[in-house]
């Protein structure tokens, strides 16, 4: 997460009621592409720590809108998030 994302989270954390686990990359020309969770630019360890610190106890839903194995990517995202959360 970049500093502006962290600032936004810190400002709005009391209003967050649901989190979608999605990941992606941004190229130098500003284009974005979705990736499997853990393969993109999101620092999931930091984000989960921030959610915990803020007292968030809601759902984190793994979502994958692109790719050839979306169901498998969602399953792997859940395993990945569980592994780094513990």
N, C-alpha and C positions, 0 to 999 in steps of 0.2 A: 504494500500500500504506500502511496506517496503521502507526503506531509499534509496536503490539502484533504486527502481522504480521511486521514486520522483526525484532523481538525473538525471535519464535518461530522465524523462519528462522535467525537467528544461533545460537540454541540447538540446533536440530535439523539443521543443514545436513549434518552428517556421515552422517545417516541417510536423506537424500533420494536415491532411486534413479530416480525418474521424475517429470516435471513435465507437467501438463496445462495447455495455454494456453486459458483460458476467461476471460470478462470479464462484467461485470454492473454494475448500478446499484442503489443503495438509496434508497428514497424517505424522506421525512421521517417517515412513520409506521412505518418499519422494514421495509417490504415490499421484496423483492428481485426483480429481473428480469434474465434473461440477455440480453446484447447481443453483437454481433459483437466480436471481439478488436480493441482500439483505440478502441472507442466507449464503453467503460465506465470504471470507476473505477481499474483497475489501471494503475500507472505501469510500463509494460513496459520502458522504458529503464532505470529503476532496478532492476527485478527481474532483467533479463538481466545487468546489471553486477554485481549481488550474486551471481548464480549463477557468473559467471566468476571473481569475486574468491574465492569459496569453493572453486574448483577443480572445479565440477560439469561433467562431460563426458558426461552421459547425454542421453537423448532429451527433447525438448520436443514434445509431441503436441498439435496443434490439435484441439479438440473443440467441437462446436456441437450442443446438444440441442434447441434451439427455433429458430423462425424459418421463413420460407417458402423460403429458399435456403440450407439448411444446408451443402450441398456447396460452393457458391460462397463462403459465409462462411469455410469451412475453408481453401479455396484462397487467399482474400484474407488470412486470418490468417497463413498461411505466408509470403506475400509481404511483409506488414507486418513480421513478426518478423525476416525476413532483412534487410530494409531498415534497421531500427534497430540490428541487431546488427553490421553492418559498419562 
